[in-house]
């Protein structure tokens, strides 16, 4: 298995959907980390668990699984010499309560779900720990009754706070200080009680300035009279914190003593979370547990693609006993690719312990590898790169494939010359069959049907097409190769039978009659228009040489319009209107449509001008003069013209 297979078949998306049903973060992570197994007993065990989970949900939709938030951090913190916090103990209390509920919930499920119910036996009730946390922790804080000393300290704190408030209230109500105060409100700054004093009366009230307002017009003063009362209160609060830490350490010790039981209970609850997440997804899809074969065998009945929901057309597919290679031919948009992906994804799901939307008497074999070559929808202009990509994939598949592999190949041999593409496709399928692979391949080459009919171990398949509605039904038909239906569709849409018969003969090198029964007058009238030919014969076209007149003369200075270069006419035109021109000492051919006259030769040179000075090299001119005088063996002049 590889990431490419998972991505193309939608396996990651299925895991994401199932994980949404998990209540715990660890449960979600475990589902997302699921991988297909090749162990038959393990796969069957997973499928049984989900089946039992679905049975429980059918009887009771409310399963006591809590989110277990914070439990992971709690386990990380124990036995580290640091006391647990009150909020962590509250979370632990919720977990213990949920665990006990799950244990009791599973007590009467032995007959309905024996395997799943037995897991609850690993959950141990710890009543003494539960009772102590209940007694000591309330509303995420240590309760007054957690210890006698803590209760005594908190009573002293309450008494001291009353004294302090009474004292500071008397100050703000005193007529002596009324003028100095901004308002008659007691505030707190840095945990100490203060009064608000107008800035200009700073020093009128003895005490410590602890803060100033944003505008600076008010200062917050702790009066001298309450300073010592505040210090006594702070001392009591320190004593309170010390006592709280003692209680937390005591409770942490109790938790650490039962760490093994707590971890086992947490693991069991996560197992339940994963099982019931799979079961909920199974029920949502109306999925089933299917049978698992210990050899390469696929027998899917009424199977649907899990990501298409109720819109998916049921698939019936059997492969692996007499035939190991299924070749699906037929027109595009008929559902060939969806068939490939459905088979591949359902097999991945079964090997991961997920139920699939198929009839329960379906059977799926175990494959060590699922290798795929499925197109990415590139455009026609990118066919070269598409073909190269396909071939690279095929080479990797041929290297990796063995007799425990399922190979899925879409549009095999496409993107190249039809003859060579068909030959490659046949060779690839033959080689994979020799390796013992189970193969499902789609192709638009009709010739592959004949190859599959004759080859042992191969079977043809096609996607059904409704000729009445001219639409695909997306149903797979095993044992029959698909027809392109192009001729039948063209006939049904109104093309003359005679034209279709001619097309058939060109394609298949044989005669075949096409007709529409009871064709009405309107149809026949339209047919006549299609096969009628022009009343007047076509005018014979003049030869190219006659059509293209000589526009330029030897020596004319011209402009090559596409490049902006200047050149000189050397020779031409030919039958197609091409001239030989010389640009920067190099001769090349250019069509007259690309040229524009710049200066005529008659305006540049005298009538008897020797153009060899321009067009020939000094050596060629010497050779030419010598050849005019006498014959010299092996002496030649070579002219090079760039196209």
C-alpha positions as CSV (number, residue, x, y, z in Angstrom):
1,X,0.0,0.0,0.0
2,X,1.2,3.5,-0.7
3,X,0.0,7.1,-0.2
4,X,-0.8,7.4,-3.9
5,X,-3.3,4.5,-3.7
6,X,-4.9,6.0,-0.6
7,X,-5.2,9.5,-2.2
8,X,-6.7,8.3,-5.5
9,X,-9.2,5.9,-4.0
10,X,-10.6,8.2,-1.3
11,X,-9.3,6.1,1.6
12,X,-8.1,9.1,3.6
13,X,-11.5,10.8,3.1
14,X,-13.3,7.7,4.5
15,X,-11.1,7.7,7.6
16,X,-11.8,11.4,8.1
17,X,-15.5,10.7,7.9
18,X,-15.4,7.9,10.4
19,X,-13.1,9.9,12.8
20,X,-15.8,12.5,13.2
21,X,-17.9,10.0,15.1
22,X,-15.2,9.5,17.8
23,X,-15.7,11.3,21.1
24,X,-12.1,11.3,22.2
25,X,-9.1,12.9,20.5
26,X,-7.1,9.7,20.9
27,X,-9.9,7.8,19.2
28,X,-9.9,10.2,16.3
29,X,-6.1,9.9,15.9
30,X,-6.3,6.1,16.0
31,X,-8.9,6.0,13.3
32,X,-7.0,8.5,11.1
33,X,-3.8,6.3,11.6
34,X,-5.7,3.1,10.6
35,X,-3.9,1.0,8.0
36,X,-5.1,-2.0,6.0
37,X,-4.0,-5.4,7.6
38,X,-3.1,-8.6,5.8
39,X,-3.8,-10.7,8.8
40,X,-7.1,-12.5,8.2
41,X,-7.9,-13.2,11.9
42,X,-7.2,-9.6,12.8
43,X,-9.4,-8.3,10.0
44,X,-12.3,-10.6,11.0
45,X,-11.9,-9.6,14.6
46,X,-12.2,-5.9,13.7
47,X,-15.3,-6.6,11.5
48,X,-16.9,-8.6,14.3
49,X,-16.3,-5.7,16.8
50,X,-18.0,-3.2,14.5
51,X,-20.9,-5.6,13.9
52,X,-21.4,-6.1,17.6
53,X,-21.1,-2.3,18.2
54,X,-23.8,-1.7,15.5
55,X,-26.0,-4.3,17.2
56,X,-25.6,-2.4,20.5
57,X,-26.4,0.9,18.9
58,X,-29.5,-0.5,17.3
59,X,-30.8,-1.4,20.8
60,X,-29.5,1.6,22.6
61,X,-28.2,4.7,20.8
62,X,-26.8,6.3,24.0
63,X,-23.4,4.8,24.9
64,X,-21.7,6.3,27.9
65,X,-18.4,7.5,26.3
66,X,-17.1,10.8,27.6
67,X,-14.7,13.1,25.7
68,X,-11.9,12.2,28.3
69,X,-10.5,15.7,27.9
70,X,-7.4,16.3,29.9
71,X,-6.8,12.6,30.7
72,X,-3.7,12.4,28.5
73,X,-2.1,15.4,30.3
74,X,-3.1,13.9,33.7
75,X,-1.3,10.6,32.9
76,X,1.8,12.6,31.7
77,X,1.9,14.5,35.0
78,X,1.7,11.7,37.6
79,X,4.8,10.3,39.2
80,X,6.7,13.4,38.2
81,X,6.9,14.9,41.8
82,X,4.2,17.5,40.9
83,X,0.7,17.5,42.5
84,X,-2.3,17.3,40.2
85,X,-4.5,20.5,40.0
86,X,-8.0,20.6,41.2
87,X,-9.4,20.9,37.6
88,X,-7.5,17.8,36.6
89,X,-9.0,15.8,39.5
90,X,-12.4,17.0,38.4
91,X,-11.8,15.6,34.9
92,X,-10.6,12.4,36.5
93,X,-13.8,12.2,38.5
94,X,-15.8,12.6,35.3
95,X,-13.7,9.8,33.7
96,X,-14.2,7.5,36.6
97,X,-17.9,8.1,36.5
98,X,-18.1,7.4,32.8
99,X,-16.0,4.2,33.1
100,X,-18.3,2.8,35.8
101,X,-21.3,3.6,33.6
102,X,-19.7,1.8,30.7
103,X,-18.9,-1.2,32.8
104,X,-22.5,-1.4,34.0
105,X,-23.9,-0.6,30.5
106,X,-22.0,-3.6,29.1
107,X,-23.1,-6.0,31.9
108,X,-26.3,-7.2,30.1
109,X,-24.8,-7.2,26.6
110,X,-23.1,-10.6,26.8
111,X,-25.5,-12.3,24.5
112,X,-26.0,-9.4,22.0
113,X,-22.2,-8.6,21.8
114,X,-20.1,-11.1,23.7
115,X,-16.7,-9.9,22.3
116,X,-17.3,-6.1,22.8
117,X,-19.0,-6.6,26.2
118,X,-16.0,-8.6,27.5
119,X,-13.7,-5.6,27.1
120,X,-15.5,-3.9,30.0
121,X,-14.1,-6.4,32.4
122,X,-10.8,-4.5,32.1
123,X,-12.4,-1.5,33.8
124,X,-12.0,-1.7,37.5
125,X,-14.2,0.4,39.8
126,X,-12.2,2.4,42.3
127,X,-14.8,3.6,44.8
128,X,-12.4,4.8,47.5
129,X,-10.5,7.1,45.1
130,X,-13.8,8.4,43.6
131,X,-15.2,9.0,47.1
132,X,-12.0,11.0,48.2
133,X,-12.0,13.2,45.1
134,X,-15.7,13.8,45.6
135,X,-15.1,14.8,49.2
136,X,-12.1,17.0,48.6
137,X,-12.9,18.7,45.2
138,X,-16.0,20.8,44.4
139,X,-16.4,23.0,41.4
140,X,-12.8,22.8,40.3
141,X,-11.4,23.9,43.7
142,X,-10.4,22.2,47.0
143,X,-13.4,22.1,49.3
144,X,-13.3,23.6,52.9
145,X,-14.0,20.1,54.3
146,X,-11.0,18.5,52.6
147,X,-9.1,18.9,55.9
148,X,-9.7,20.2,59.4
149,X,-6.7,22.6,59.1
150,X,-8.0,24.0,55.8
151,X,-11.5,24.6,57.3
152,X,-9.9,26.4,60.3
153,X,-7.7,28.6,58.1
154,X,-10.6,29.6,55.8
155,X,-12.8,30.5,58.7
156,X,-9.9,32.8,60.0
157,X,-9.6,34.3,56.5
158,X,-13.3,35.1,56.4
159,X,-13.2,36.7,59.8
160,X,-10.1,38.7,58.9
161,X,-11.7,39.9,55.6
162,X,-14.8,41.0,57.6
163,X,-12.5,43.1,60.0
164,X,-10.7,44.6,57.1
165,X,-13.8,45.5,55.1
166,X,-15.3,47.0,58.3
167,X,-12.3,49.1,58.9
168,X,-11.9,50.4,55.4
169,X,-15.7,51.1,55.2
170,X,-15.5,53.2,58.3
171,X,-12.7,55.3,56.6
172,X,-14.7,56.0,53.4
173,X,-17.8,56.9,55.4
174,X,-15.9,59.3,57.8
175,X,-16.7,62.9,57.2
176,X,-13.0,63.6,58.0
177,X,-11.9,62.1,54.7
178,X,-15.0,62.8,52.6
179,X,-13.4,65.8,50.8
180,X,-10.3,63.8,49.8
181,X,-12.1,60.8,48.2
182,X,-13.0,60.5,44.6
183,X,-15.8,58.2,45.4
184,X,-17.0,56.0,48.4
185,X,-16.1,52.7,46.8
186,X,-13.6,50.0,48.1
187,X,-11.4,48.6,45.4
188,X,-8.7,46.0,45.1
189,X,-5.2,46.5,43.7
190,X,-2.7,43.6,43.7
191,X,-4.9,41.7,46.1
192,X,-5.1,44.5,48.7
193,X,-8.0,46.7,49.6
194,X,-7.6,50.4,48.6
195,X,-9.7,53.6,48.5
196,X,-9.7,56.2,45.6
197,X,-8.2,59.5,46.6
198,X,-8.1,62.7,44.5
199,X,-4.6,63.4,43.2
200,X,-4.4,66.9,44.8
201,X,-5.0,65.4,48.3
202,X,-2.2,63.0,48.1
203,X,-0.7,62.8,51.6
204,X,-3.9,63.8,53.4
205,X,-4.6,60.1,54.0
206,X,-1.7,58.2,55.5
207,X,-1.0,55.0,53.6
208,X,0.7,53.4,50.6
209,X,-0.1,54.4,47.0
210,X,-0.6,51.1,45.1
211,X,-1.9,52.4,41.8
212,X,-3.0,55.4,39.7
213,X,-6.0,55.8,37.3
214,X,-5.4,56.1,33.6
215,X,-6.1,59.8,33.6
216,X,-3.8,60.3,36.6
217,X,-6.5,62.3,38.5
218,X,-7.1,59.5,41.0
219,X,-4.6,57.5,43.2
220,X,-5.4,54.3,45.0
221,X,-4.2,54.3,48.6
222,X,-4.1,51.5,51.1
223,X,-4.8,53.3,54.4
224,X,-2.2,52.9,57.2
225,X,-5.0,51.7,59.5
226,X,-5.7,48.6,57.3
227,X,-2.1,47.7,56.5
228,X,-1.6,45.3,59.4
229,X,-5.0,43.8,59.0
230,X,-4.1,43.2,55.3
231,X,-0.7,41.6,56.2
232,X,-2.5,39.2,58.6
233,X,-4.9,38.3,55.8
234,X,-2.1,37.6,53.4
235,X,-0.4,35.4,55.9
236,X,-3.5,33.4,56.3
237,X,-3.8,33.0,52.5
238,X,-0.3,31.7,52.3
239,X,-1.3,29.1,55.0
240,X,-4.3,28.3,52.9
241,X,-2.2,27.6,49.8
242,X,0.1,25.4,51.8
243,X,-2.8,23.4,53.1
244,X,-4.3,23.1,49.6
245,X,-1.0,21.7,48.3
246,X,-1.0,19.2,51.0
247,X,-4.5,18.0,50.0
248,X,-3.6,17.9,46.3
249,X,-0.4,15.9,47.1
250,X,-2.5,13.5,49.1
251,X,-5.0,13.0,46.3
252,X,-2.2,12.8,43.7
253,X,-0.7,10.0,45.8
254,X,-4.0,8.1,45.7
255,X,-4.2,8.5,41.9
256,X,-0.6,7.3,41.5
257,X,-1.3,4.2,43.5
258,X,-4.1,3.2,41.0
259,X,-2.2,4.3,37.9
260,X,-2.3,0.8,36.3
261,X,-6.0,0.4,36.7
262,X,-6.7,4.0,35.5
263,X,-4.5,3.6,32.4
264,X,-6.2,0.3,31.5
265,X,-9.6,1.8,32.0
266,X,-8.6,4.7,29.7
267,X,-7.3,2.4,27.0
268,X,-10.5,0.4,27.2
269,X,-12.7,3.5,26.8
270,X,-10.6,4.5,23.8
271,X,-11.1,1.1,22.2
272,X,-14.9,1.5,22.8
273,X,-14.7,4.9,21.3
274,X,-13.1,3.6,18.1
275,X,-15.5,0.6,17.8
276,X,-18.6,2.7,18.2
277,X,-17.3,5.4,15.8
278,X,-16.9,2.7,13.2
279,X,-20.3,1.3,14.1
280,X,-22.1,4.7,13.8
281,X,-20.5,5.2,10.4
282,X,-21.6,1.7,9.4
283,X,-25.2,2.3,10.3
284,X,-25.2,5.7,8.6
285,X,-24.1,4.0,5.3
286,X,-26.3,1.0,5.8
287,X,-23.1,-1.0,5.6
288,X,-22.4,-4.6,6.5
289,X,-19.8,-7.0,7.7
290,X,-18.7,-9.1,4.7
291,X,-16.8,-12.4,4.5
292,X,-13.0,-12.4,4.2
293,X,-11.3,-14.9,1.9
294,X,-7.7,-16.0,2.5
295,X,-6.9,-15.9,-1.3
296,X,-7.1,-13.3,-4.1
297,X,-10.9,-13.3,-4.6
298,X,-13.5,-10.5,-5.0
299,X,-17.2,-11.1,-4.9
300,X,-19.0,-7.8,-4.4
301,X,-22.8,-7.9,-4.5
302,X,-25.0,-4.8,-4.5
303,X,-21.9,-2.8,-3.6
304,X,-22.0,1.0,-3.6
305,X,-19.2,3.6,-3.5
306,X,-19.3,4.9,0.1
307,X,-18.6,8.5,-0.9
308,X,-21.5,8.7,-3.4
309,X,-24.2,7.8,-0.9
310,X,-27.6,6.7,-2.2
311,X,-26.8,8.1,-5.7
312,X,-24.3,5.3,-6.4
313,X,-25.5,2.5,-8.7
314,X,-25.0,-0.9,-7.1
315,X,-22.0,-2.9,-8.4
316,X,-21.9,-6.7,-8.8
317,X,-18.4,-7.9,-9.4
318,X,-16.8,-11.4,-9.2
319,X,-13.1,-12.0,-9.9
320,X,-10.4,-14.4,-8.8
321,X,-11.4,-18.0,-9.4
322,X,-11.5,-18.8,-13.1
323,X,-10.6,-15.3,-14.2
324,X,-8.0,-13.0,-12.6
325,X,-8.1,-10.2,-15.2
326,X,-11.3,-8.1,-15.9
327,X,-11.1,-5.8,-18.9
328,X,-13.9,-3.2,-18.9
329,X,-14.5,-1.5,-22.3
330,X,-17.2,0.9,-23.5
331,X,-17.9,4.6,-24.0
332,X,-16.5,7.3,-21.8
333,X,-18.7,8.7,-18.9
334,X,-20.2,5.3,-18.5
335,X,-18.8,4.7,-15.0
336,X,-15.7,2.6,-15.7
337,X,-13.5,4.7,-13.5
338,X,-16.0,4.7,-10.6
339,X,-16.1,0.9,-10.8
340,X,-12.4,0.7,-10.4
341,X,-12.4,3.1,-7.5
342,X,-15.3,1.4,-5.8
343,X,-13.7,-2.0,-5.9
344,X,-10.3,-0.6,-4.6
345,X,-11.8,1.5,-1.9
346,X,-14.1,-1.2,-0.5
347,X,-11.2,-3.7,-0.3
348,X,-9.1,-1.1,1.6
349,X,-11.9,-0.6,4.0
350,X,-12.5,-4.3,4.7
351,X,-8.8,-4.8,5.3
352,X,-8.9,-1.9,7.8
353,X,-11.8,-3.4,9.7
354,X,-14.5,-1.1,8.3
355,X,-17.9,-2.3,7.2
356,X,-18.8,-1.6,3.6
357,X,-22.0,-0.7,1.7
358,X,-22.5,-4.1,0.1
359,X,-24.6,-7.2,0.6
360,X,-23.5,-9.2,3.7
361,X,-22.9,-12.3,1.6
362,X,-20.2,-10.5,-0.4
363,X,-16.6,-11.8,-0.1
364,X,-13.4,-9.9,-0.2
365,X,-9.9,-11.4,-0.4
366,X,-6.7,-10.0,1.2
367,X,-4.2,-8.2,-1.0
368,X,-0.8,-7.2,0.2
369,X,-0.6,-4.4,-2.3
370,X,-3.2,-2.4,-4.3
371,X,-1.4,-0.8,-7.2
372,X,-3.1,1.8,-9.3
373,X,-2.7,3.8,-12.5
374,X,-5.7,6.1,-12.6
375,X,-5.7,9.2,-14.9
376,X,-5.7,12.7,-13.5
377,X,-8.0,14.2,-16.2
378,X,-5.4,16.1,-18.2
379,X,-6.4,17.8,-21.4
380,X,-5.8,16.5,-24.9
381,X,-3.0,19.0,-25.4
382,X,-1.2,17.3,-22.5
383,X,-1.5,13.8,-23.9
384,X,2.3,13.4,-24.3
385,X,2.9,14.1,-20.7
386,X,-0.1,12.0,-19.7
387,X,1.2,9.0,-21.6
388,X,4.6,9.4,-20.1
389,X,3.1,9.6,-16.7
390,X,1.0,6.4,-17.3
391,X,4.0,4.5,-18.6
392,X,6.1,5.5,-15.6
393,X,3.3,4.3,-13.3
394,X,3.0,1.0,-15.3
395,X,6.8,0.4,-15.0
396,X,6.6,0.8,-11.2
397,X,3.6,-1.5,-11.1
398,X,5.4,-4.2,-13.1
399,X,8.3,-4.0,-10.7
400,X,6.2,-4.2,-7.5
401,X,3.3,-6.5,-8.6
402,X,3.1,-10.1,-7.4
403,X,0.5,-12.8,-6.9
404,X,-0.8,-11.0,-3.8
405,X,-1.4,-7.7,-5.7
406,X,-4.6,-6.1,-6.9
407,X,-3.9,-3.8,-9.9
408,X,-6.3,-1.1,-11.0
409,X,-5.6,0.5,-14.3
410,X,-7.7,3.2,-16.0
411,X,-7.7,3.9,-19.7
412,X,-4.8,1.6,-20.3
413,X,-2.7,2.5,-23.3
414,X,-4.4,5.8,-24.0
415,X,-2.6,9.0,-25.0
416,X,-0.6,7.6,-27.9
417,X,-0.9,6.0,-31.4
418,X,-4.0,3.7,-31.2
419,X,-2.2,0.7,-32.8
420,X,0.9,0.9,-30.5
421,X,-1.4,1.8,-27.5
422,X,-3.4,-1.3,-28.0
423,X,-0.3,-3.4,-28.3
424,X,1.1,-2.0,-25.1
425,X,-2.1,-2.5,-23.3
426,X,-2.4,-6.1,-24.3
427,X,1.3,-6.8,-23.3
428,X,0.9,-5.1,-19.9
429,X,-2.3,-7.1,-19.1
430,X,-0.7,-10.3,-20.2
431,X,2.5,-9.7,-18.1
432,X,0.4,-8.9,-15.0
433,X,-1.6,-12.1,-15.5
434,X,1.6,-14.1,-15.8
435,X,2.7,-12.6,-12.4
436,X,-0.5,-13.9,-10.9
437,X,-2.0,-10.5,-10.1
438,X,-5.7,-9.7,-9.9
439,X,-6.4,-7.0,-12.4
440,X,-9.2,-4.7,-13.2
441,X,-8.5,-2.5,-16.2
442,X,-10.5,-0.1,-18.3
443,X,-9.7,0.8,-21.9
444,X,-11.3,2.4,-24.9
445,X,-9.6,0.0,-27.3
446,X,-12.2,-2.3,-28.7
447,X,-9.5,-4.7,-30.0
448,X,-8.7,-5.5,-26.4
449,X,-12.1,-7.3,-26.2
450,X,-10.9,-9.9,-28.7
451,X,-7.6,-10.3,-26.9
452,X,-9.5,-10.9,-23.6
453,X,-11.9,-13.3,-25.2
454,X,-9.1,-15.5,-26.5
455,X,-6.8,-15.2,-23.4
456,X,-7.2,-17.8,-20.6
457,X,-7.7,-16.1,-17.2
458,X,-9.3,-13.0,-18.8
459,X,-12.9,-11.9,-18.9
460,X,-14.6,-9.0,-20.6
461,X,-16.9,-6.5,-18.9
462,X,-18.8,-3.4,-20.0
463,X,-20.8,-0.6,-18.6
464,X,-24.4,-0.8,-19.7
465,X,-25.8,1.8,-22.0
466,X,-29.5,2.6,-22.5
467,X,-30.1,3.1,-26.2
468,X,-33.7,4.4,-25.6
469,X,-32.6,7.3,-23.4
470,X,-29.1,7.5,-24.9
471,X,-27.6,7.6,-21.4
472,X,-25.3,5.2,-19.5
473,X,-26.9,3.2,-16.6
474,X,-23.5,2.9,-14.8
475,X,-24.2,-0.9,-14.3
476,X,-21.3,-3.3,-14.9
477,X,-22.0,-6.3,-17.1
478,X,-19.5,-9.1,-16.7
479,X,-18.8,-11.5,-19.6
480,X,-19.5,-9.0,-22.5
481,X,-17.2,-6.4,-23.9
482,X,-18.6,-2.9,-24.3
483,X,-19.5,-1.3,-27.6
484,X,-18.8,2.3,-28.4
485,X,-22.4,2.7,-29.5
486,X,-21.3,5.6,-31.7
487,X,-23.0,4.2,-34.9
488,X,-26.2,3.2,-33.1
489,X,-26.4,6.6,-31.3
490,X,-25.8,8.5,-34.6
491,X,-28.5,6.5,-36.3
492,X,-31.0,7.2,-33.4
493,X,-30.2,10.9,-33.6
494,X,-31.1,11.0,-37.3
495,X,-28.0,10.3,-39.4
496,X,-28.7,8.5,-42.7
497,X,-28.2,4.7,-42.5
498,X,-26.2,4.7,-45.8
499,X,-23.6,7.1,-44.2
500,X,-23.4,4.9,-41.1
501,X,-23.0,1.8,-43.2
502,X,-20.0,3.5,-45.0
503,X,-18.5,4.4,-41.6
504,X,-18.9,0.8,-40.4
505,X,-17.2,-0.6,-43.5
506,X,-14.3,1.9,-43.1
507,X,-13.9,0.9,-39.4
508,X,-14.5,-2.9,-39.4
509,X,-13.8,-3.7,-43.1
510,X,-17.1,-5.5,-43.4
511,X,-20.6,-4.8,-44.6
512,X,-23.5,-4.2,-42.1
513,X,-27.0,-2.9,-42.7
514,X,-28.4,-0.1,-40.5
515,X,-32.0,1.0,-40.6
516,X,-34.8,2.5,-38.5
517,X,-38.1,0.7,-38.5
518,X,-41.1,2.7,-39.6
519,X,-39.2,5.8,-40.3
520,X,-41.6,8.6,-41.1
521,X,-41.7,11.0,-44.0
522,X,-39.9,13.9,-42.1
523,X,-37.0,11.6,-41.2
524,X,-36.6,10.3,-44.8
525,X,-36.8,13.9,-46.2
526,X,-33.9,14.9,-43.8
527,X,-32.0,11.8,-44.9
528,X,-32.2,12.9,-48.6
529,X,-30.6,16.2,-47.7
530,X,-27.7,14.4,-46.0
531,X,-26.8,12.2,-48.9
532,X,-27.4,14.8,-51.7
533,X,-24.4,16.1,-53.6
534,X,-23.7,19.5,-55.3
535,X,-25.7,20.1,-58.5
536,X,-22.8,21.7,-60.2
537,X,-19.3,20.2,-60.5
538,X,-16.5,21.8,-58.6
539,X,-14.2,24.1,-60.6
540,X,-10.9,22.5,-61.2
541,X,-8.3,24.3,-59.1
542,X,-5.4,25.9,-60.9
543,X,-2.0,24.7,-60.1
544,X,-0.1,26.5,-57.4
545,X,2.5,27.7,-59.8
546,X,-0.2,29.5,-61.8
547,X,-1.8,30.9,-58.7
548,X,1.4,32.4,-57.3
549,X,2.8,35.1,-59.6
550,X,6.4,36.2,-59.4
551,X,6.3,39.1,-57.1
552,X,10.0,39.6,-56.4
553,X,13.1,39.6,-58.5
554,X,16.6,38.4,-57.9
555,X,18.5,41.0,-55.8
556,X,15.4,42.7,-54.4
557,X,15.9,43.9,-50.8
558,X,13.0,42.5,-48.7
559,X,11.8,42.6,-45.1
560,X,10.9,39.4,-43.2
561,X,7.8,40.7,-41.4
562,X,7.7,38.1,-38.7
563,X,11.3,38.7,-37.5
564,X,12.0,42.3,-38.7
565,X,15.1,41.0,-40.6
566,X,16.3,42.4,-44.0
567,X,17.4,40.0,-46.7
568,X,18.0,39.7,-50.5
569,X,16.0,37.6,-52.9
570,X,18.2,34.7,-54.3
571,X,15.7,32.6,-56.2
572,X,12.0,31.7,-56.6
573,X,9.1,31.4,-56.4
574,X,8.4,27.6,-56.3
575,X,5.0,26.0,-56.8
576,X,3.9,27.0,-53.3
577,X,5.1,30.6,-53.5
578,X,8.3,30.1,-51.5
579,X,11.4,32.2,-52.2
580,X,15.1,31.5,-51.4
581,X,16.4,34.6,-49.5
582,X,19.8,35.4,-48.1
583,X,19.9,36.9,-44.6
584,X,23.3,37.7,-43.1
585,X,25.1,35.4,-45.5
586,X,22.7,32.4,-44.8
587,X,20.2,31.2,-47.4
588,X,16.8,30.0,-46.4
589,X,13.3,29.5,-47.7
590,X,10.4,31.9,-46.8
591,X,6.9,32.1,-48.2
592,X,5.9,35.2,-50.2
593,X,3.2,36.0,-47.6
594,X,5.9,36.6,-45.0
595,X,7.9,39.0,-47.1
596,X,7.5,42.7,-48.0
597,X,9.5,44.6,-50.6
598,X,11.9,47.1,-49.2
599,X,14.1,48.3,-52.2
600,X,13.9,46.9,-55.7
601,X,17.1,45.4,-57.2
602,X,16.7,47.8,-60.2
603,X,17.1,50.8,-57.7
604,X,20.3,49.3,-56.2
605,X,22.3,47.6,-59.0
606,X,23.0,48.1,-62.7
607,X,21.4,45.8,-65.3
608,X,24.6,43.8,-65.8
609,X,25.5,43.4,-62.1
610,X,27.1,40.1,-61.1
611,X,25.0,38.9,-58.2
612,X,27.5,36.1,-57.5
613,X,29.5,38.7,-55.6
614,X,26.6,38.8,-53.1
615,X,25.4,35.2,-53.0
616,X,28.7,33.2,-53.5
617,X,31.8,33.0,-51.4
618,X,35.2,34.1,-52.9
619,X,36.3,30.4,-53.1
620,X,33.1,29.4,-54.9
621,X,33.6,32.2,-57.4
622,X,37.2,31.0,-58.1
623,X,36.0,27.5,-58.5
624,X,33.2,28.5,-60.8
625,X,35.7,30.4,-63.1
626,X,38.0,27.4,-63.2
627,X,35.1,25.0,-64.0
628,X,34.2,27.3,-66.9
629,X,37.7,27.0,-68.4
630,X,38.1,23.2,-68.1
631,X,37.0,20.0,-66.4
632,X,38.6,19.2,-63.1
633,X,38.0,15.8,-61.5
634,X,36.3,15.9,-58.1
635,X,35.7,19.7,-58.2
636,X,32.2,20.6,-56.9
637,X,30.4,23.7,-55.6
638,X,27.9,23.0,-52.7
639,X,25.0,25.3,-51.9
640,X,23.3,25.0,-48.5
641,X,19.7,26.3,-48.0
642,X,18.1,26.3,-44.6
643,X,14.4,25.4,-44.5
